[in-house]
Amino acid sequence: MTRWILLLLSLTLLVMTHELGHLLVAKLFRTRVRRFYIFFNWGFSIFKARKFNGKWHFLFFNREEPNSWKDENLLPSDQNNTLWGLGWVPLGGYCDIAGMIDESKSSGDLPSEPQPWEYRSKPAWQRLCIVSAGVVVNFVSALLIFSMIFCHWGKDELPLRNATLGYNYIEPMHEEGFADGDIIYAIDGRQQYDYADAGMSLLLDNPSTVTVMRDGALVDLNMSGRLLEKVNRKRADRLMSPRMPFVVKSLAAGSPAERAGMMPGDSVVSVGGKPMAAYSDIAPALAAAADSDIVIGFYRQGRLDSVMLHLPQTGKLGVMLETDIARLFTVEHTSYSFFQALPAGIKFGWKTLVEYVSSLRAVFAPGGLQALGGFGTMSSIFPNHFDWQSFWSITAMLALILAFMNIIPIPGLDGGHIVFTLWEIVTGKKPGDRFLDVAQSIGMLLLLALMVLANGNDLWRWLSGKF
């Protein structure tokens, strides 16, 4: 539930700033904005507000405005005032700009004669600014959020080789010859130091050879050239994850570990005399020794020690483990002043956008459409607890995705309006209203089909227990 709340909060902020960009630029060019809504108001609205006759008026849980709210009954000066609303369907929002054919109205909904305050009456360059404003605001806000994250928290990076226990790999990686514990050293002869860069290169560069460190020796793996296809088929969200050490953070009162004298900070390195240091190895070994006496070896303040204890039927020591990467591995931390954070955030945001656009190639690989995800997939990237740094990092990434998706030249999206307006600027010919109606309808059908596919994939994964 926490993840869904965070997703809703994040999308609300992104939709609000996106539509606010359209509104502010429209107002700048004296274009009337009839309605500004957060969420859709099919059937009724939770809240409405509009200023007229010198004061604000409010309606709650209302289906239609009373006659006193309608434009024809207002003073001309009040007709420019926007109606602000909160809908009940949390799938987005909209900015109803007078005289604009969009998802909320067709040419038949427009007055027969263009009015000077309408979008369609404005010069093409002003209309281009209005339709581009939402994308620009999302993109700029993402860069600013990244910059503020760096300014407040700094930046922590775990170099690829600093995960000293190596990595656990997903099944498609095992099929390519990777073994749990391997550390990637080079891809097609290029040295690798960054976790994210290595993952992108494996998926998108179609490498022929990967060099890994295994048991202290470098080993070359010959790749099949089908890794992306295999990952799409398995719908894996990551290729590998660091093997985490079994370090005790705290002990439950009366637990087997506490009774045996273990303490916070102890790092388990053997079970039953068999050396192992990664949680992914230790947990199954403990489960296999359930309801029996066993010797646990661990390091305490640099000294090797061991205890004999009796494991309960659960096969658990009764401890909470340390999960803070910075406490477990050597992490590179960079602090930024305000003026250092701005260029760093811009650079990081641009790199993130480029990586996202590059990753879209996966959609066109075999099995790519089945890998698409909807709101369920989006919620899964949020942590299951509230954390400001994670929330703002994910929100900034979603802002970049929203900006890019909206710039795609599909009718129904801002990108479609931008293309039609650019065509008018270049050729001097404005697309006809009938053409815009048809294009808008086709675009909305495409977007609806894509939404059904993505969320249908999520529903299938949920029903099949893969979420």
C-alpha positions, 0 to 999 in steps of 0.5 A: 500500500505504501508503494501505491501511495508514493506512486500516486503522490509522485504522479500527482506532482508530475501531472500538476507541474506539467499542466501548470506549465501549459497554463502559465504560458497560455496565460502569458499569451493571454489565452483563456484557460477554462479549466485546470484539473488534477485527476479526471472528473468523469461524472463528478468532481470532488472539489471546484473553485472559481473566482468571480464577482470579486470573491472565490466560490467553492463546490464540493462533490458536484456534478455540474456548475450552477448557472451563476458559474457559467461564462455567459452569466459572468462579467467579461473580466471574470470569464478569463478566470480559470475553474480549478478542480480536483477529480476522483479518477487518479489517472492524470489531469488536464488543462482545458485551453479555449479553442484547442482541439485535444483529448477533451474536445473536438472541432465540433465543440468549438464556437463557429468563429474564433475568438481573440482569446482562443488558442487557435487565434494565436500565432503559430510560434505562441501555440508552439510555446504553449504545447511545449511548456508541459514537457519543458517544465517536466524536463527542467523540474527533473534536472532541478530535483536531481540537483537538489538531491545532490546538494542535500544528500550528496551522491553515493556510488558503489563501484562495480568491483567494490562489491567484494563478494561479487554478484548474484545473477538472474537465470538468463545470465547463468545461461550465458555462463555467469556464476554467482560471485563473479565480478564483471571486469571488462566487456569486449575488452573495455574495462568496467567500473560502473554498475549501471553502465555495465548493465546497459552495455550487456543488454544493448551493445550485444557484446561477444565477450565478457571478462569476469573475476572468478575465484581470484582469476580472470575468466572470459565468457562467450556471449550468445548474442541473445541476452536481451531476448532472454531477459525480455522473456523472463521479464527481469528488472535487473541482471544482477545484484550485489551479494550482501554479507550476513552482518548482524544489525540487531538481535531479537530478545530471547533469539538463538543468536542472543542466547548464544552470545552473538552481538550487533556487528558480528559478520557470519562467515561459516555455517557448520564449519563450511565457509560462506559469507553471502546472505544468499548462501547462508540463509539456505544453509541455516534453513537446511539445519533447522531444529538442530545444533550447529556451529556458526563462525563469525568475525567480531572486530576483526577477530574470528570467533564461533558459537554453538547454538540450536536452530529452531524449526524456522531455521533462523538466528533471530537477527535483523541484518544490516542493509545499508550499502555504505556500511557494508562496502566501500562506497564513494561519496561525493558532497556538493555545494549548491553551485556544484550540484546544479551542473552535476544534477543536469549532467546526471539527469541528461545521462539518465534520459539518454540511458532510458531512451537507449533502453527503449530498444528492448521493446522492439526485441523479441518479447519486448511488448510482454516486458512492458508494465503499467501502474503496477510496475511503476509502483514496484520501483518505489520502496515499501517504506517512506524515504525522501531521498528515494521518493525524489530520485524516482520522481525525477526519473519519472519526470524525465520519462513523462517528458520524453513520452509526451514529446513522441509525435503521436496525436493526442500527446504534446508531441503530436501538437508540436509536429502539426504546429511546426508543419504550419510554421515551415509550410505556412499551411495550418492543418484543418480541423477535420484532420486534427479531429481524425488524428486526435482520435487515432492517437487516443486509440493508440494510447489506449491500446498501449495502456491496456497492453501495459496494465494487462501485462501487470494484471497477468503477472499479478494473477500468475504470482510474478509480482 
